Amino acid sequence: MSSHPSLRDSKRASFWLDRDDRPAARSPLAGHTRAALTVVGGGFSGLWTALIAKERSPELDVVLLEAERIGWAASGRNGGFCSASITHGSANGLAHFPHEYETLERLGRENLDELEETVRRLGIDCSLERSGELSVATEPYQVPELAGHEGFLDRDAVRAEIDSPTYLAGLWEQGTVLLDPARLAWGLAAAAEAVGVRIFEQTPVKTLESGRDGVVLHAPQGSVRADKVAVATSAFRPLLRRLRLHIVPVYDYVLVTEPLSPSQLDAVGWRHRQGVADLGNQFHYYRLTTDNRILWGGYDAVYHFGRRVEASYEEREATFSKLARQFFETFPQLEELSFTHRWAGAIDTSTRFCAMFGAARQNRVAYALGYTGLGVGASRFGAKVMLDLLDGRPSPLTELEMVRNKALPFPPEPLAYLGVQLTRWSLARADENEGRRNLWLRGLDRFGVGFDS
């Protein structure tokens, strides 16, 4: 399949990471060291864990080990939507945690407020904007889902906000902050180092070995003996064997345009700079960057057989071309626009469509994973949960049903691959059939299993 003409000069790189001022690489671990707390993973979850640990106990010796570069994986490849929800929205939260949903909503709002306060207090320049998110109906059957809610916009009102001929209605909600995710990761790393966290890049942890004197983490260049360990490895193969069936890596694909000219921006509107997502099961998410490019991603969530995370999976010409075609169907007035960047990344997907947490090795090791695309904000909440679990004493967070109960595991291969493909096919058919869910999707709903793009 030939590439869409608008992609001809695009670069295969994350727009967020493709910066001349990207921080210089840090040195890898060399030899052997000790630490009170070792964090595995240099994305949002690991960075927040290291920083909050030092803020709670300034004297604590904290080491962070990153296999590649800070923020290079999901934390530097997402859309920069930072949501207050820690349950992946109200419908998912009510389905899985009906008895404590109001508490989880409150904790999510508090988490987002605290995240914003920390960013401002530490002076992290990540272009944070409280512009909210616009959910748009693009099919008639979706309109009643939005009608009656505070923030509802009819066809004319939503097109007055952002002009697309595909929009039939919208809902503008304020529980989302937009930001530059790579700059947030880089800023958190710098802030952590400023309070004494030792960060080593290019240091992949291969194994965890428990002993009477702590947990030893083995990397190719050396090792760390730690009293406690926080594992924040996202979609990559979990270090704890018990977790290897609990997540699957699902690939998400993203495009970014060249900057819009004043006349192009005027043709679209978008004066309030909201993030946008449509209501399909296979949905698009999109937003403006600070220099008025449009980031456009989602829809074609892809799982590859074997649960592997591979660079080769980021090369998917058919998906990039499909996204380009859908972009111009949404904004035909931008037909002369070109894309400058295209990339992909793996999402750590759980069966309950939001994060799961736990501890192992006699509370010496804690983990948080399975954010399913909502980790920009929820990872900070997950960091606090991991630290409370490592503390070993009950807390308001560790007593939550969301924390105590685990997501159902995915089946082993080839059943996982077959199940995901059947689910994707069924979701696509539902989008074409006024949202009606087939027997397979209704069965998944009954067992509390979620999956979409």
LOBA-128360 format. One line per field, with one value per residue (C-alpha): residue number from 1; residue in three letters; x, y, z. Coordinates in Angstrom, 1 decimal. Layout:
BEGIN
seq (NUM,...)
type (ALA,...)
x (X,...)
y (Y,...)
z (Z,...)
//
This chain:
BEGIN
seq (1,2,3,4,5,6,7,8,9,10,11,12,13,14,15,16,17,18,19,20,21,22,23,24,25,26,27,28,29,30,31,32,33,34,35,36,37,38,39,40,41,42,43,44,45,46,47,48,49,50,51,52,53,54,55,56,57,58,59,60,61,62,63,64,65,66,67,68,69,70,71,72,73,74,75,76,77,78,79,80,81,82,83,84,85,86,87,88,89,90,91,92,93,94,95,96,97,98,99,100,101,102,103,104,105,106,107,108,109,110,111,112,113,114,115,116,117,118,119,120,121,122,123,124,125,126,127,128,129,130,131,132,133,134,135,136,137,138,139,140,141,142,143,144,145,146,147,148,149,150,151,152,153,154,155,156,157,158,159,160,161,162,163,164,165,166,167,168,169,170,171,172,173,174,175,176,177,178,179,180,181,182,183,184,185,186,187,188,189,190,191,192,193,194,195,196,197,198,199,200,201,202,203,204,205,206,207,208,209,210,211,212,213,214,215,216,217,218,219,220,221,222,223,224,225,226,227,228,229,230,231,232,233,234,235,236,237,238,239,240,241,242,243,244,245,246,247,248,249,250,251,252,253,254,255,256,257,258,259,260,261,262,263,264,265,266,267,268,269,270,271,272,273,274,275,276,277,278,279,280,281,282,283,284,285,286,287,288,289,290,291,292,293,294,295,296,297,298,299,300,301,302,303,304,305,306,307,308,309,310,311,312,313,314,315,316,317,318,319,320,321,322,323,324,325,326,327,328,329,330,331,332,333,334,335,336,337,338,339,340,341,342,343,344,345,346,347,348,349,350,351,352,353,354,355,356,357,358,359,360,361,362,363,364,365,366,367,368,369,370,371,372,373,374,375,376,377,378,379,380,381,382,383,384,385,386,387,388,389,390,391,392,393,394,395,396,397,398,399,400,401,402,403,404,405,406,407,408,409,410,411,412,413,414,415,416,417,418,419,420,421,422,423,424,425,426,427,428,429,430,431,432,433,434,435,436,437,438,439,440,441,442,443,444,445,446,447,448,449,450,451,452,453)
type (MET,SER,SER,HIS,PRO,SER,LEU,ARG,ASP,SER,LYS,ARG,ALA,SER,PHE,TRP,LEU,ASP,ARG,ASP,ASP,ARG,PRO,ALA,ALA,ARG,SER,PRO,LEU,ALA,GLY,HIS,THR,ARG,ALA,ALA,LEU,THR,VAL,VAL,GLY,GLY,GLY,PHE,SER,GLY,LEU,TRP,THR,ALA,LEU,ILE,ALA,LYS,GLU,ARG,SER,PRO,GLU,LEU,ASP,VAL,VAL,LEU,LEU,GLU,ALA,GLU,ARG,ILE,GLY,TRP,ALA,ALA,SER,GLY,ARG,ASN,GLY,GLY,PHE,CYS,SER,ALA,SER,ILE,THR,HIS,GLY,SER,ALA,ASN,GLY,LEU,ALA,HIS,PHE,PRO,HIS,GLU,TYR,GLU,THR,LEU,GLU,ARG,LEU,GLY,ARG,GLU,ASN,LEU,ASP,GLU,LEU,GLU,GLU,THR,VAL,ARG,ARG,LEU,GLY,ILE,ASP,CYS,SER,LEU,GLU,ARG,SER,GLY,GLU,LEU,SER,VAL,ALA,THR,GLU,PRO,TYR,GLN,VAL,PRO,GLU,LEU,ALA,GLY,HIS,GLU,GLY,PHE,LEU,ASP,ARG,ASP,ALA,VAL,ARG,ALA,GLU,ILE,ASP,SER,PRO,THR,TYR,LEU,ALA,GLY,LEU,TRP,GLU,GLN,GLY,THR,VAL,LEU,LEU,ASP,PRO,ALA,ARG,LEU,ALA,TRP,GLY,LEU,ALA,ALA,ALA,ALA,GLU,ALA,VAL,GLY,VAL,ARG,ILE,PHE,GLU,GLN,THR,PRO,VAL,LYS,THR,LEU,GLU,SER,GLY,ARG,ASP,GLY,VAL,VAL,LEU,HIS,ALA,PRO,GLN,GLY,SER,VAL,ARG,ALA,ASP,LYS,VAL,ALA,VAL,ALA,THR,SER,ALA,PHE,ARG,PRO,LEU,LEU,ARG,ARG,LEU,ARG,LEU,HIS,ILE,VAL,PRO,VAL,TYR,ASP,TYR,VAL,LEU,VAL,THR,GLU,PRO,LEU,SER,PRO,SER,GLN,LEU,ASP,ALA,VAL,GLY,TRP,ARG,HIS,ARG,GLN,GLY,VAL,ALA,ASP,LEU,GLY,ASN,GLN,PHE,HIS,TYR,TYR,ARG,LEU,THR,THR,ASP,ASN,ARG,ILE,LEU,TRP,GLY,GLY,TYR,ASP,ALA,VAL,TYR,HIS,PHE,GLY,ARG,ARG,VAL,GLU,ALA,SER,TYR,GLU,GLU,ARG,GLU,ALA,THR,PHE,SER,LYS,LEU,ALA,ARG,GLN,PHE,PHE,GLU,THR,PHE,PRO,GLN,LEU,GLU,GLU,LEU,SER,PHE,THR,HIS,ARG,TRP,ALA,GLY,ALA,ILE,ASP,THR,SER,THR,ARG,PHE,CYS,ALA,MET,PHE,GLY,ALA,ALA,ARG,GLN,ASN,ARG,VAL,ALA,TYR,ALA,LEU,GLY,TYR,THR,GLY,LEU,GLY,VAL,GLY,ALA,SER,ARG,PHE,GLY,ALA,LYS,VAL,MET,LEU,ASP,LEU,LEU,ASP,GLY,ARG,PRO,SER,PRO,LEU,THR,GLU,LEU,GLU,MET,VAL,ARG,ASN,LYS,ALA,LEU,PRO,PHE,PRO,PRO,GLU,PRO,LEU,ALA,TYR,LEU,GLY,VAL,GLN,LEU,THR,ARG,TRP,SER,LEU,ALA,ARG,ALA,ASP,GLU,ASN,GLU,GLY,ARG,ARG,ASN,LEU,TRP,LEU,ARG,GLY,LEU,ASP,ARG,PHE,GLY,VAL,GLY,PHE,ASP,SER)
x (0.0,1.4,1.8,-0.7,0.8,0.6,3.1,5.8,8.2,7.2,9.9,9.6,10.1,8.0,7.4,7.9,11.3,12.6,14.1,17.5,17.3,16.6,18.7,22.1,22.1,23.0,25.7,24.7,25.3,28.8,29.7,27.7,25.9,23.3,20.1,17.2,14.8,15.4,13.0,12.9,11.7,12.3,8.8,6.1,5.4,9.0,9.9,6.9,7.8,11.4,10.5,7.6,9.8,12.4,9.8,8.4,11.8,14.6,17.3,16.2,18.8,17.0,18.3,16.4,17.4,16.2,16.8,17.1,16.5,14.3,10.8,11.7,8.8,5.1,5.9,7.4,5.1,1.5,-0.8,-0.2,-3.8,-3.5,-6.9,-8.3,-9.8,-7.8,-10.4,-10.4,-13.7,-16.9,-18.5,-15.4,-15.0,-18.7,-18.5,-15.4,-15.6,-19.3,-19.0,-16.0,-16.4,-17.1,-14.0,-11.9,-13.3,-12.4,-8.9,-8.4,-9.4,-7.0,-4.3,-4.6,-4.6,-1.5,0.2,-0.5,0.7,3.9,4.7,4.2,6.1,9.1,9.0,8.7,8.1,5.8,3.2,0.5,-3.0,-6.3,-8.3,-10.5,-11.5,-14.3,-16.0,-17.6,-20.5,-19.9,-22.8,-26.5,-26.8,-24.0,-25.8,-28.2,-25.2,-24.1,-27.5,-28.6,-25.0,-23.6,-21.4,-23.5,-23.1,-25.5,-24.3,-24.0,-22.4,-19.8,-18.9,-18.6,-15.8,-14.1,-15.4,-15.7,-18.5,-18.3,-19.5,-23.1,-22.8,-20.2,-19.6,-17.0,-15.6,-12.9,-11.3,-8.3,-5.1,-3.0,0.8,4.0,4.7,8.4,9.2,7.2,9.4,12.6,11.5,10.6,14.0,15.8,13.8,14.5,18.2,18.1,16.9,19.5,18.0,20.7,19.5,21.2,20.2,21.0,20.7,18.2,17.3,17.4,16.5,15.4,16.9,15.6,17.8,18.0,19.8,17.3,16.6,19.5,18.7,21.0,21.9,24.6,27.0,26.5,23.9,22.0,21.2,18.0,15.9,12.8,12.0,9.3,8.7,7.4,8.1,4.8,4.2,7.6,8.0,7.3,10.2,7.8,6.6,3.2,2.4,3.2,-0.3,-1.9,-1.0,-0.6,1.3,-1.0,0.5,-1.0,-0.1,0.2,0.7,1.6,1.1,3.2,2.1,-1.2,-1.1,-3.3,-5.8,-5.8,-6.4,-9.1,-10.8,-11.0,-11.6,-10.3,-9.9,-10.3,-7.6,-9.5,-8.3,-10.7,-11.8,-14.7,-17.1,-16.3,-15.1,-12.2,-11.7,-9.4,-7.8,-6.3,-5.1,-3.2,0.5,1.9,3.0,-0.4,0.3,-2.4,-1.5,-3.8,-3.7,-5.6,-8.2,-6.0,-4.9,-2.7,-1.7,1.1,1.3,3.6,3.2,6.5,7.5,9.6,10.8,9.7,6.0,6.3,6.6,3.0,2.4,-1.2,-2.2,-0.4,-2.1,-5.5,-5.0,-4.0,-7.2,-9.3,-7.7,-8.7,-12.2,-12.5,-10.9,-11.3,-10.6,-6.9,-6.4,-3.0,-1.6,1.3,2.5,6.0,6.1,4.7,5.4,4.0,4.3,3.2,0.4,0.3,-3.2,-5.1,-8.3,-10.1,-8.8,-7.1,-4.1,-3.5,-1.2,0.4,3.4,5.6,8.7,7.4,6.4,10.0,8.8,5.8,4.4,1.9,1.0,-1.8,-2.7,-4.2,-3.4,-4.3,-0.9,0.0,-2.0,-2.8,0.8,1.3,-1.5,0.1,3.4,1.8,0.1,3.5,5.2,2.3,2.6,6.3,5.7,4.0,1.2,-2.4,-3.3,-6.4,-4.9,-3.9,-7.3,-9.1,-10.8,-9.1,-5.7,-6.6,-8.2,-6.2,-7.3,-8.2,-5.3,-5.3,-5.1,-1.8,-1.0,-2.5,-5.7,-4.7,-4.0,-7.2,-9.2,-7.8,-8.4,-12.0,-12.6,-11.1,-13.3,-16.4,-15.7,-15.4,-18.7,-20.3,-19.2,-20.8,-24.0,-25.1,-23.0,-24.8,-22.5,-22.4,-22.5,-18.7,-18.6,-21.6,-19.8,-16.7,-18.9,-20.3,-16.9,-15.6,-13.1,-12.6,-10.7,-10.9,-8.6)
y (0.0,3.4,6.1,9.0,12.0,14.1,11.8,12.1,14.2,13.1,11.9,8.6,10.1,11.3,15.0,15.5,13.8,15.3,18.4,20.0,20.8,17.2,16.6,14.9,11.2,10.1,7.5,3.9,2.1,0.8,-1.7,-2.3,0.0,0.0,2.0,2.2,2.4,1.4,2.4,0.4,2.5,6.2,7.0,8.9,6.2,5.7,9.4,10.3,7.5,8.6,12.3,11.7,9.2,12.0,14.6,12.3,11.3,13.7,11.5,8.4,7.1,6.6,5.1,5.1,2.7,3.3,0.8,3.5,7.2,9.1,9.4,7.6,5.1,5.7,8.8,10.6,9.2,9.9,12.7,14.8,14.4,14.4,13.3,13.5,10.0,7.1,4.6,5.4,7.3,7.1,4.1,1.9,3.1,2.4,-1.0,-2.2,-0.2,0.7,0.9,3.3,5.2,8.5,8.1,7.3,10.3,12.5,11.0,11.6,15.2,15.7,13.9,16.2,19.3,18.1,17.3,20.8,22.4,20.4,21.3,25.0,24.8,23.1,25.4,22.5,24.1,21.5,23.9,22.9,24.1,23.5,23.6,20.5,17.9,17.9,14.5,14.7,12.6,11.8,9.4,10.1,7.3,8.9,12.2,11.0,9.7,13.4,15.2,16.2,16.5,19.7,21.1,19.7,21.4,20.8,20.6,24.4,25.0,22.3,23.5,27.0,25.6,23.5,23.3,19.8,18.6,15.3,16.8,16.3,17.2,17.6,17.6,19.9,18.7,20.3,17.3,17.2,19.1,19.2,19.3,18.4,14.9,14.7,18.0,16.8,13.7,15.7,18.2,15.5,13.8,17.1,17.8,14.3,14.7,18.1,16.4,13.6,10.8,9.0,8.3,5.8,5.4,2.6,0.2,-2.5,-4.6,-8.3,-10.0,-9.4,-11.7,-11.7,-12.3,-11.8,-8.5,-6.9,-7.3,-7.4,-6.0,-7.3,-5.2,-5.9,-3.3,-4.0,-4.4,-2.6,-4.1,-2.3,-2.5,-1.8,-1.8,-0.1,-1.6,0.8,-1.0,-0.2,-2.4,-4.2,-7.7,-7.7,-8.6,-10.4,-13.7,-13.5,-10.4,-11.7,-12.6,-9.4,-7.0,-7.0,-4.3,-2.7,-0.3,3.1,5.3,9.1,11.8,15.5,18.2,21.1,24.3,25.7,29.2,31.9,31.4,27.6,27.9,30.5,27.9,25.4,27.8,26.0,29.2,27.4,24.8,21.8,18.3,16.2,12.6,11.1,8.6,5.5,2.3,2.8,6.5,9.3,11.8,15.1,18.4,21.6,21.9,25.2,26.1,25.2,21.9,19.2,16.0,13.2,9.7,6.6,4.4,1.5,-0.1,-3.2,-6.2,-8.4,-12.1,-13.0,-10.0,-8.5,-4.9,-4.5,-1.5,-3.1,-2.9,0.9,0.7,0.3,2.2,1.1,2.5,5.8,6.3,5.4,8.0,10.6,9.9,10.1,13.4,15.0,13.6,15.4,18.6,18.9,22.6,21.6,19.6,21.3,20.5,17.9,15.8,16.3,13.4,9.9,7.4,4.6,3.3,0.4,0.8,-1.4,-2.7,-4.5,-6.4,-3.9,-1.0,0.8,0.3,-2.6,-2.5,-4.9,-6.0,-9.1,-10.5,-9.7,-6.1,-5.4,-5.0,-3.0,-2.5,-0.5,-1.3,-1.6,2.1,1.4,4.8,6.9,7.0,10.7,11.6,8.3,7.3,9.9,8.2,4.9,6.1,7.0,3.6,1.8,3.8,3.1,-0.6,-0.6,1.1,-2.0,-0.4,0.0,3.4,5.0,4.1,0.5,-0.2,0.7,-2.1,-0.8,-1.5,-4.8,-6.5,-7.4,-7.3,-10.6,-12.1,-12.4,-16.0,-17.4,-17.5,-18.2,-17.5,-13.9,-13.0,-14.6,-13.0,-9.5,-9.8,-11.0,-8.1,-5.5,-7.0,-6.9,-3.3,-2.2,-3.9,-2.2,1.2,0.3,-0.9,2.1,0.9,-2.4,-4.9,-8.5,-11.7,-11.7,-8.1,-8.7,-11.7,-9.6,-7.0,-9.6,-10.7,-7.2,-7.3,-4.1,-3.4,-0.6,1.8)
z (0.0,-1.0,1.7,1.8,0.0,3.2,4.9,2.2,4.2,7.7,10.1,12.0,15.4,18.3,17.9,21.7,21.8,18.5,20.2,20.0,23.7,24.8,27.9,27.4,28.1,31.6,32.4,32.8,36.1,36.5,39.2,42.4,44.7,47.5,47.9,50.3,47.4,43.8,41.1,37.8,34.9,33.9,32.7,34.6,37.1,38.1,38.1,40.3,42.6,43.0,43.5,46.0,48.0,48.4,49.3,52.0,53.4,52.2,53.8,51.8,49.3,46.0,42.8,39.5,36.7,33.1,30.3,27.6,28.1,30.5,29.0,25.7,25.7,26.5,28.5,25.5,22.9,24.1,23.2,26.3,27.7,31.5,32.9,36.4,36.0,37.5,36.3,32.6,32.7,34.6,32.8,33.3,36.9,37.8,36.1,38.1,41.3,41.9,45.7,45.8,42.5,44.2,46.3,43.3,41.4,44.4,44.6,40.8,41.0,44.0,42.1,39.1,41.3,43.1,39.8,38.5,41.8,41.8,38.1,39.0,42.3,40.7,37.6,35.1,31.7,30.1,28.5,30.9,29.8,31.7,28.5,29.2,26.7,24.1,23.4,20.0,18.5,14.8,14.4,15.2,17.7,19.8,20.4,23.2,25.1,25.5,25.7,29.2,30.6,31.8,29.1,26.2,22.9,20.0,16.4,15.9,19.2,18.9,15.4,16.7,19.0,16.4,12.9,11.4,9.2,11.0,14.3,15.4,19.1,21.8,25.5,27.0,30.3,32.4,34.0,31.6,31.4,28.2,28.5,26.8,28.1,27.2,28.9,32.0,32.1,31.7,34.3,36.8,36.3,36.8,40.0,41.3,40.8,42.5,45.7,45.5,43.4,41.4,37.9,35.6,31.9,29.5,32.4,31.7,34.8,33.8,37.1,40.7,43.3,46.9,49.9,53.6,53.0,50.5,46.8,44.3,40.8,38.1,35.0,32.4,33.8,37.5,40.3,43.0,46.4,47.6,50.7,48.7,44.9,42.9,39.5,36.9,33.6,31.8,28.7,28.9,30.1,33.9,36.1,38.4,36.8,38.4,36.3,32.9,31.9,33.4,30.6,26.9,24.9,22.4,19.8,19.3,16.3,16.1,13.5,13.9,11.3,10.3,12.2,11.0,9.4,10.9,8.0,8.5,12.2,11.6,9.3,12.1,15.1,18.2,20.1,23.5,22.6,24.0,23.6,21.5,21.3,19.3,20.7,18.6,20.1,17.8,18.5,17.6,20.0,18.9,20.2,19.3,20.3,21.6,18.0,16.6,15.1,15.3,17.0,15.7,17.0,18.1,16.2,15.1,18.3,17.3,19.3,18.0,18.8,21.7,24.0,22.7,22.5,19.3,17.4,14.1,15.3,15.1,11.2,10.0,6.8,6.4,9.8,9.2,5.9,7.4,10.1,7.4,5.4,8.5,9.5,6.2,6.4,9.8,8.6,4.8,5.0,5.8,2.6,1.9,5.3,5.6,8.5,9.9,12.4,12.7,15.4,17.6,21.1,23.2,25.8,28.9,28.6,31.4,31.2,33.5,31.4,34.2,36.5,38.9,41.9,44.3,46.4,46.4,48.1,51.6,50.7,49.5,45.9,44.7,41.2,39.3,35.7,33.2,32.8,29.4,27.9,30.9,32.6,32.2,35.2,36.9,37.1,39.9,41.8,41.2,42.5,45.8,46.0,45.4,48.2,50.6,49.8,50.4,53.7,54.8,56.8,55.8,54.3,52.7,49.3,50.1,51.5,48.3,46.4,43.3,44.9,46.8,43.8,40.7,37.1,35.5,33.5,29.8,28.6,27.3,23.5,21.1,23.0,23.9,20.3,19.0,21.7,21.1,17.3,17.8,20.2,17.7,15.0,17.2,18.3,14.6,13.8,16.7,15.4,12.1,13.7,15.8,18.8,19.2,20.9,19.7,21.9,22.3,23.6,25.9,27.3,28.0,29.7,32.0,33.1,33.6,30.7,28.7,25.5,22.9,21.1)
//
